[in-house]
Amino acid sequence: TPEITHRVLGFLRKHIAEKLDLIPEGKWEFVWIVDFPLLEWDEEENRLVALHHPFTSPKEEDIDRLDEAINNKQIALSFKSRAYDLVLNGEEIAGGSIRIHRPDVQKKIFELIGISDEEAEERFGFLVNALKYGAPPHGGLAFGLDRLVALMTGSDSIREVIAFPKTQKGICPLTQAPDYVREEQLEELGIEVELPKEEA
């Protein structure tokens, strides 16, 4: 699939650059990546899905084509989003997007990705209702500080610099989490735990 191909080629690009000593030391190269696709086709679910999230705004020039795309997958797949990533030396260090602030546009995006009015109300009603009161255009940017620190320190992995690292099994070596919780704590929260029965 294109997703797997892109990921593999990305790793291969970095591997070859390191092997051939093509990466200059002590140099910092920044680039903004923009014009991401708004939607992608999910083979398993057999429908369009949001590439970033369903609240990412399409480019202004694509908004007038939303109705046309409802019954035309190819048009929908041509839409670009107002999402952006900041990349440093080939590593993504931040990402974000401009959000949809118009209720009519949000409704059409939900329709494109197969979310009914009822499901939208149930899952995102608070947000859709808030947009009716005239939310201004807004967006955000989230930095991956652990990745940035790894680059600054020359570390090969963010696990070397992350404050509370997890192993591949999701276990924290510092706190030993997840661990058993006392019965009193579970009762206080109204949680009952059923442990799997050991096979004889």
FILORO-989677 format. One line per field, with one value per residue (C-alpha): chain; x, y, z. Coordinates in pm, 1 decimal, m for minus. Example, Ala and Ser with C-alpha at 12.3 -4.5 7.8 and 13.67 -1.06 7.14 Angstrom:
# FILORO-989677
chain = c(A_A)
u = c(1230.0_1367.0)
v = c(m450.0_m106.0)
w = c(780.0_714.0)
END
This chain:
# FILORO-989677
chain = c(A_A_A_A_A_A_A_A_A_A_A_A_A_A_A_A_A_A_A_A_A_A_A_A_A_A_A_A_A_A_A_A_A_A_A_A_A_A_A_A_A_A_A_A_A_A_A_A_A_A_A_A_A_A_A_A_A_A_A_A_A_A_A_A_A_A_A_A_A_A_A_A_A_A_A_A_A_A_A_A_A_A_A_A_A_A_A_A_A_A_A_A_A_A_A_A_A_A_A_A_A_A_A_A_A_A_A_A_A_A_A_A_A_A_A_A_A_A_A_A_A_A_A_A_A_A_A_A_A_A_A_A_A_A_A_A_A_A_A_A_A_A_A_A_A_A_A_A_A_A_A_A_A_A_A_A_A_A_A_A_A_A_A_A_A_A_A_A_A_A_A_A_A_A_A_A_A_A_A_A_A_A_A_A_A_A_A_A_A_A_A_A_A_A_A_A_A_A_A_A)
u = c(0.0_116.3_129.1_366.5_571.8_619.2_716.9_969.7_1119.4_1150.0_1354.5_1557.7_1635.1_1770.7_1963.5_2138.6_2215.3_2379.2_2567.5_2707.4_2783.9_2560.7_2430.0_2653.3_2710.1_2617.3_2382.9_2015.0_1780.2_1414.2_1127.0_749.3_551.8_210.0_m60.1_m133.9_m431.9_m750.7_m889.8_m772.5_m946.3_m964.2_m970.9_m1081.5_m1375.0_m1440.8_m1490.1_m1315.7_m1148.2_m980.8_m604.1_m534.7_m866.0_m1220.9_m1192.9_m902.5_m1009.3_m989.9_m812.9_m1035.1_m1041.2_m1182.8_m1473.0_m1697.3_m1642.3_m1757.2_m2109.1_m1965.9_m1739.3_m2019.6_m2080.8_m1736.4_m1452.7_m1183.9_m1277.9_m1278.3_m931.9_m797.4_m875.8_m585.1_m595.6_m475.6_m249.0_122.9_430.2_760.1_1053.7_1409.8_1687.7_1430.7_1249.6_901.9_923.3_581.9_246.9_m89.8_m372.2_m623.9_m958.4_m1299.1_m1491.2_m1804.3_m2086.1_m2192.2_m1839.2_m1807.9_m2138.8_m2021.8_m1690.1_m1880.2_m2100.0_m1794.7_m1645.0_m1974.1_m2067.2_m2443.7_m2606.8_m2710.9_m2359.6_m2206.9_m2446.5_m2371.3_m1992.6_m1918.6_m2239.9_m2069.7_m1824.0_m2069.8_m2307.1_m2023.5_m1948.8_m2303.5_m2212.5_m1953.4_m1620.0_m1335.9_m1085.5_m842.4_m559.6_m272.9_73.8_197.4_569.3_728.0_980.8_1124.2_1214.1_1360.6_1575.2_1687.6_1807.7_1981.0_2164.0_2248.1_2051.7_1943.4_1609.0_1365.4_1371.5_1714.2_1576.3_1209.2_1126.5_908.5_1003.7_782.5_908.8_761.9_520.5_391.0_560.0_725.0_1061.2_1055.8_710.9_656.0_318.4_83.4_59.2_m210.4_m451.0_m569.9_m926.3_m1022.9_m921.1_m1120.9_m1427.1_m1402.6_m1415.4_m1680.5_m1449.8_m1453.4_m1158.2_m1192.3_m856.0_m823.5_m850.1_m523.6_m534.1_m496.2)
v = c(0.0_360.3_407.0_111.4_206.5_564.1_445.4_191.8_441.9_694.7_448.9_346.6_711.3_770.3_440.6_514.5_873.5_747.3_465.9_699.9_971.9_1224.5_1392.9_1685.2_1709.4_2022.9_2149.4_2224.9_2216.4_2307.7_2264.4_2308.6_2026.4_2141.3_2041.5_1705.5_1515.9_1582.3_1230.6_879.3_556.7_288.5_m53.9_m237.9_m7.4_52.8_426.7_761.7_858.5_1177.7_1159.5_1389.3_1415.7_1504.6_1863.3_1960.6_2231.3_2171.1_2431.4_2728.2_2636.7_2290.6_2405.8_2488.1_2135.1_1947.8_1884.5_1758.5_1515.7_1346.6_1104.4_1118.2_953.4_1078.0_1442.0_1384.3_1223.7_1528.7_1764.9_1915.3_1994.8_2293.8_2069.4_2127.0_1958.7_2113.9_1889.1_1924.2_1721.4_1479.7_1427.6_1561.2_1779.3_1946.6_1912.8_2080.3_2216.1_2492.3_2361.5_2380.7_2672.5_2662.2_2421.8_2370.7_2265.3_2035.3_1867.9_1803.3_1654.2_1419.7_1321.3_1253.8_1016.6_840.0_992.0_1041.7_1343.0_1119.4_980.1_1327.8_1457.5_1165.0_1176.7_1543.1_1731.0_1966.2_2079.2_2108.3_2308.8_2538.2_2619.2_2755.8_3045.0_3181.4_3027.0_3223.3_3053.0_2871.9_2620.8_2482.0_2330.5_2053.9_2002.0_1664.4_1793.6_1445.5_1415.5_1767.1_1688.2_1360.2_1556.8_1818.7_1553.6_1333.5_1041.2_759.0_712.5_928.3_654.5_785.6_1130.5_1078.4_1155.1_848.5_590.7_293.9_m35.6_m186.8_m376.2_m47.9_m103.4_186.0_75.7_367.4_318.7_m45.9_59.4_m97.0_m281.1_m433.9_m192.0_m241.1_m373.0_m63.2_166.4_m39.6_m40.6_335.9_378.8_111.4_m101.8_m479.8_m669.0_m1020.1_m1190.2_m1469.5_m1817.3_m2008.9_m2315.3_m2643.0)
w = c(0.0_m44.8_334.5_385.5_78.6_204.8_552.1_419.9_174.3_457.9_668.1_362.1_279.6_631.7_635.9_303.0_407.9_730.0_552.1_286.4_544.3_365.4_683.1_787.4_1162.8_1351.7_1079.9_1147.2_849.5_906.7_661.2_680.6_520.2_394.5_144.7_305.1_160.9_358.4_320.3_240.9_143.5_413.8_244.2_558.7_631.8_260.7_311.7_317.9_646.6_767.1_723.9_1021.8_1209.6_1101.0_1231.3_1002.9_760.6_387.3_175.8_91.2_m278.9_m198.9_20.2_m277.7_m414.1_m101.0_m235.7_m563.2_m373.6_m176.5_m466.1_m622.7_m429.4_m670.6_m613.7_m235.5_m251.6_m438.4_m148.1_42.8_412.9_610.8_817.2_861.0_1009.7_1112.6_1025.6_1151.8_987.3_848.8_1181.9_1249.7_1560.7_1550.0_1380.2_1373.7_1163.6_1108.6_1235.1_1073.3_1224.6_1005.9_1101.8_737.4_636.4_938.9_850.7_492.8_610.0_842.4_547.9_329.8_587.7_656.4_993.5_1013.2_1179.1_1471.0_1521.5_1488.3_1755.0_1985.2_1949.1_1877.5_1960.2_2205.8_1938.7_1649.9_1871.5_1979.7_1614.8_1574.6_1804.8_1563.4_1655.4_1493.2_1262.7_1491.1_1481.4_1678.8_1676.9_1908.7_1957.6_2026.7_2279.7_2337.4_1967.3_1966.7_2272.3_2111.1_1805.9_2022.1_2223.9_1923.7_2070.7_1841.9_2015.9_2211.7_2478.4_2579.2_2665.1_2749.4_3112.3_3173.9_2911.6_2834.4_2701.1_2385.5_2610.4_2757.0_3095.0_3279.6_3430.7_3676.5_3830.2_3733.4_3586.5_3506.9_3838.0_4056.1_4220.4_4579.2_4624.2_4828.0_4540.6_4291.1_4518.1_4562.7_4185.2_4133.3_3917.5_3918.8_3771.2_3634.4_3602.3_3342.4_3489.6_3477.1_3256.8_3444.6)
END
